[in-house]
């Protein structure tokens, strides 16, 4: 409750500051201190940064202000600010309301206005270096996403990935090669092979926010929704994974590719929650045996935007 109250205060103070100061909407997007470490956002100014970056992203979409590389960098930064705002205690409803006000402000601005032109110049200068970065690290509360923009036409490798261990088994989950579909590459210590795999995550259409059990501490299993409030994505393909995609030290492994909609759905989740990857095996007595791995949502959306 205290975190929510604090967010309300910052949001109210920020909205008040916007009134009567038309130039303020162009924002402090070009703040060198923040951009010097683009992987880090402070909770105290996350809402401000989300407003400003959403505003400029919307203005870019309408007025074509930036080259694609700058626009992509700005959008990745916007997604990261969104995650930081949610982590600071804001609810999904509050974040969506803030984004709506930013888009409305952008929609009311003339594309050739002096304020917008000045703001665009600042954004362009601030994000020029960021747009050329090839690698980014997105630390979460528990786990980390690694992003790499380079693409090989012949050798598949991870462009956005998060490793996970479950028991003696190991997994890497994310986006690999040129595919836009989510991939899970897994190696099982006992050499068994599952006949099916699926990704299970909260369904925002049936819930009002994430399910996070504070008693679970850092355990990702305490950050998933119950099955009745979840959506399931079944793997579309199963194949032997390329050596370049295997967990460190592994010699063989299986790769499962899921529908592109899996990545879209995951991008809409709260960064504090987790998704479950389930592997189903035929049991000795006729029943199924399921092994579960967990991946933190974190800044998956920001990393995905960074790749663009």
Buried (B, 14 or more C-beta within 10 A) or exposed (E): EEEEEBBEEBBEEBEEEBEEEEEBBBBBBBBEEBBEEBEEBEBEBBBBBBBBBBBBBBBBBEBEBBEEBBBBBBBBBBBBBBBBBBBBBBBBEBBEEBBEBBBEBBEEBEEEBEBBBEBBEBBBBBBBEBBEBEEBEBEBBBBBBBBBBEEEEEEBBBBBBBBBEBEEBBBBBBBBBEEEBBBBBBBBEEEEEBEBBBBBBBBBEEBEBBBBEEEEEEEBEBBBBEEEBBBEBEBEEBEEBBEEBBBEEBEEBBBBBBBBEBBEBBBEBBBBBBBBBBBBBBEEEEEEEEBEBBBBBBBBBBBBBBBE
